[in-house]
Amino acid sequence: MPLPPGPPLPRLAQAWLWTYRYPQFTGAQHRRYGHTFTARIGGLKTAVVTTDREAIKRLFTGDPSVKRHANDLLIPFFGEHSVLALEPADHLARRKLLLPPFHGARVQGYARLMERLVADELRGWRSGDVVEVQPVAQALTLDVILQAVFGVEDRGMRRELRAIFDAMTNPLTTIAAYLPQLDRRWNPAAHAYHRLKARLDRLLLHHIQATRADPRLDERADVLALLVRARDADGKGLTDPELRDELVTLISAGHETTATAIAWGAVLLAHDPPSRHDDDYLDAMVKEILRIRSPLPVAAARHVLEPFPLGRWTIPPEVMVVVDAYGLHHDPAIYADPEAFRPERFLEAPSDAYAHAFLPFGGGAHRCLGASLAQLEIKVVLRALVDRFELEPARPDIVGVRRRGVTMAPRDGGRVRVRRRGTRAVPSPEAPAAVATR
């Protein structure tokens, strides 16, 4: 079956552009080929990249037996037992076990923890400082996960886990994920990554075993304790390797992406301060941040298992269909003036206006479990920032994008100048403002 046309560039060139120039590369192809084009990215399977909303709806809501996830590339990171790596029936059963801790009152409890942590952090900021928001947000979101998800009370262990995860998101070590087929002898990044992974596995497995043996297990409210106690319909619980993979998945999916969104939010609000501070506006503001600067540019990928109609083409079995979230979020046919930061669009539009076109957390059965928590964390941090400080741009234009692991982050780490509300003092030339990075 003929595939949609695509750029006639070598695979390695397309892999480099996909990784380091995603908005420019995919935007150019959509302008040339329309909603759908074929990409050949390095050693990955040939991919059909699309922003066709009707096809995306069928991918997310259609019969799960005619498609499977395309998350195999993530298995070296998350593990073969991760909910992201499971096939439909097993995925659904695992998702039922994982979902309860991320809804309702429990999420509000995690938000209260974030409020306390961010208040402690902001007390140390001086009026006039230039703050690099991303590393601060990473420390905050990781602390929430380590305390609320992992139940780690020991500060030394939290520091060690933070150091490991920071190292694993280093751009050099993440090369191991992009070149999984390359022999480790010729991939120094793989050596560093697998040493970190082995160290992380030892720590997590020891912590899981200690949690199982905790005499206060039934009194604990952290996610790990809930998962240790959880049982499926047959009375079966999760094994230690399964728990390990889910913990890595939760921290990887919920830490870096949320911190990146907070950093983008600070940059955008420094250029366009919020016009209101009520809950509805703040919710819309979070959505607009996730739209205009999606931390994850790809919403989902699926391998179709039988011929799949997509526009005027029929995609053959086992070809990967990739949903381009960044392209959807910047499509002027869906979002008027898509390059403008305008939270009001989410207040003015009908509730279903952006169905299958607002996908910062993916969609369908594999939609991110922690979406509600992530949006609440972003809202809590940005509300605290704009309540206490006036944010000013550190540079005249909106900073460009850089790849950080799987996310698209601000190139400068999200630098903004903060001025405590009610003060307009300017630092003297003899005492330049510090750059706070925690």
JOPEZI-V664573 format. One line per field, one symbol per residue. ss: DSSP state (A for helix, B for strand, O for the rest). psi: psi as a letter, one per 20 degrees, with the letter a starting at -180 (. if undefined). Layout:
ss->???
psi->???
//
This chain:
ss->OOOOOOOOOOAAAAAAAAAAOAAAAAAAAAAAAOOBBBBOOOOOOOBBBBOOAAAAAAAAAOOAAABBBOOAAAAAAAOOOOAAAOOAAAAAAAAAAAAAAAOOAAAAAAAAAAAAAAAAAAOOOOOOOBBBAAAAAAAAAAAAAAAAAOOOOOAAAAAAAAAAAAAAOOOOOOAAAAOOOOOAAAOAAAAAAAAAAAAAAAAAAAAAAAAAOOOOAAAOOOAAAAAAAOOOOOOOOOOAAAAAAAAAAAAAAAOAAAAAAAAAAAAAAAAOOOOOOOAAAAAAAAAAAAAAOOOOOBBBBBBBOOOBBBOOBBBOOOOBBBBBAAAAAOOOOOOOOOOOOOOOAAAAOOOOOOOOOOOOOOOAAAOOOOAAAAAAAAAAAAAAAAAABBBBBOOOOOOOBBBBOOBBBBOOOOBBBBBBOOOOOOOOOOOOOOBBOO
psi->pprqrrplqqghghggghgilgggghghhhhgibhprpqoocjrqppopqkohghgghhhiaoiijqrrljhhighghqiiqhiiqrgghggghhhhhghikqchgghghhhghggghggghhipqpiqppohghghggghhggghghghkohohghggghggghghhjphghihhhilhipphhjnhhhggghggghgggggghghghhghipijgiiqjqgghhhhiqqahjjprqrghggghhgggghghifggghghgghgggghhhnqqirjrggghghggghghghmphohphrpqoqirpopocjroprqjpppponggggikoiigopmhiponhhhihhqqhjhkpkiolikarbhjqphkgggghgggggghghghhhqppqqiqhrpqaqqpocirorphjjlpqpppppiqkppqqhhmqqqopj.
//
